[in-house]
Amino acid sequence: MRPDERREHICRCALTVITRDGFQATTTRSIAEQAGITHSLLHRYFTNRDELVATAFDVAATEEIARFDDELSRIDDLDARLAWLCEPVDRPHYQLWIDAWGEASRNPALRASLRRHHRSWRRAVTALLASGAAAGRWRCEDPELTADRILAAFDGNAVQHYVFHHISAATHRRRNAQAVDELLGRRL
């Protein structure tokens, strides 16, 4: 493999291990084993575990945000875009993000990656809210603050659904929609 291919292969294997075992239990040895390479070869590409898991998360989040942007761009109607945002995403997405939030307090590289990708989500939601407000579809005096509140509600509902199993997917979707409607002054 070329060096860039090997590095990407290692990242993909790291994501497999992280998804299976969680960030905390993931070791460079378990990733090397998954990748079918020696531990020393892995360290030619990544200085340490923190760099590797942050890079792997970065790859996953970058791809996810690109898919998000692509999906959203296919929806013309602003209200339909907003409704699409309220849909719960798949479990692996939130499992990775929730686990990354916990790991980030001990891993500065991962924390930086999380911040960068959160800003991307926030910018996309802020732009949608501002567009809808400008078109008179809803009320939103501060799109950035409202985006923060919406994302916080979505994340809280995801924890209730995916981690605690307190709510169903239907309740998750309904609560997301209620939060959006309340924050935008729309009728429930």
N, C-alpha and C positions, 0 to 999 in steps of 0.2 A: 504494500500500500504506500501511496505517497504520504508524506507527513501530514498534510491537511486532511486527507481521508482517514488516516489513523487517529488523528485527534478527534475528528467527528465521530468515528466508531467508538472511541473511548467514552465520549460524552453520551452517546446513545446507550451504551452499556451502563453508564453511571445512572441514567434516568431509569433504566429497567430495575436496577438494584434499589434506588431511592424509592421508586413506586412500590416495590415489593417489601422492603425492609424499613423504610422511613429514613430521614436524614441522619438521625442520631445513631442508628445501628449500621449505617453505611461506612465501610472502610475502603481504603485504597486497595487492599488485598482482595476484598470481595468484588470490587470493580474490575481489577486485573483478571481475576478468575472468570468473570462474566465475559470479558473481552477476549479471553483466550490468549493473554499475553503475560509476560513476567511482570512482577511488581517493579523491578528496576526499569523495564521498558516504559511502563506507565509514567514513572517519574522523569523520563526524558521529555515528556510532553506537558506534564503538570508538576509544578514545584511541590505542592502539598494538597492534602485533601480539601481544604477550604477553597482553594482556587478551582479545583476540579468540580466540586459540587456547585459552586457559584456559576461556573461556565456552563455546566449541564443545565442548570435552571434557566440561565440566560437563553440558551438555545431553545428550550421548550417554551418559554414565555414569549420570545420573539416570534416563533411560529404561530403560537396561539393568537397573539395580537394581530398578526397578518391575516389569519383566518377570520377573526372577528371583524376586522376592517373590510375584508372581502364580502363577508355575509351582509354586513350592514349596508355596504354600497349597492347591493342588489335590491334593496328595499327602497322604493321611491317615496312612499307616504311617511311623513314624520311620525304620525301616531302609530303606525305599524312598526316603525323602527323602535319606538319607545316600548311597545308591547314585546317586541323580540328581545329587548334588553332584560325584561322581567322574567324570561324563561330561565329556569335553573339550568346550569351547565352540567356537563357530565362529571361524574364522581372523580375520575383521575385528575381533572383540572383542579378542583377545589382541594382534593387530598394533597396534591403537590404544593399548592399555595399555602394551605393551612400549616402543613408541616414546615414549609420554608419560613413562615412567620416565626415559629418557635425556634428554629435554628439560627435565624438572623441575629438574634441577640448575642450569639457567640461567634459569629462569622461575619466580619466587616465586608468581605467581598460579596457575600450573598445579600447582606443588608443593602449594599449599593445597587445591586442588580434588582432587588425588590423595589427599591425606591424609583429607579429608572422606569421599570415596567408599570408600576402603579401610576406614575405621571402620564404614561402613554394612555392607560385606561381612562384616567381622569380627563386628559385633553379630549379624547374622543367623546366622552359623555358630556363634557362641558360644551363642545361644539354643537352636539345634537340639541342640547337644552337651549343654547343661544339661538340656533336656527328656528326652533319651534316658537320661542318667545318672539323673535322678530317677525315671524309669519302670523302671529296672533293665535297660535294653536293652544298655547298655555301661558300662564303667568310665571315669570322667573326673573326676578330682579338681580340676582347674583348667581349666574350659571355655575361658576366655579365652586362656590360654597354649597350650592344645591347638589352638584355632582358629588362632592365629598359626602354629603349626607345620604344620597342615594347609594353610593358604593358601600358606605358603612352599614346601611340597612341590608343590602344584598349579602354582604359578608356575614353579618350576624345571622341572617336567615339560613345561610349556607352552613354555618356551624351548627345551628339547631337541627338542620336536616341531615348533614353528612357525618357529623361527629357524634352528636347526642342522640340522633334518631328520634327526636321529640316531635317532629312534624313531617308530614308526607310531602312528596313532590308537588302535589296539588296545593297544599297549604303554603309551601315555599313560594310557588308562583303567585298565589293570591296575595300573600304578604308583601312580596316585591311590588306587585301592582298597586296595592294600597299605599305603600310608602311613596311611590312615585306620584300617585294621584294627590295625596295629601300635600306633598312638597311643592307640587305645581298648581295647587288650588283647583284641581279638576274634580268633577263629580265622580263619586265612587259607584 
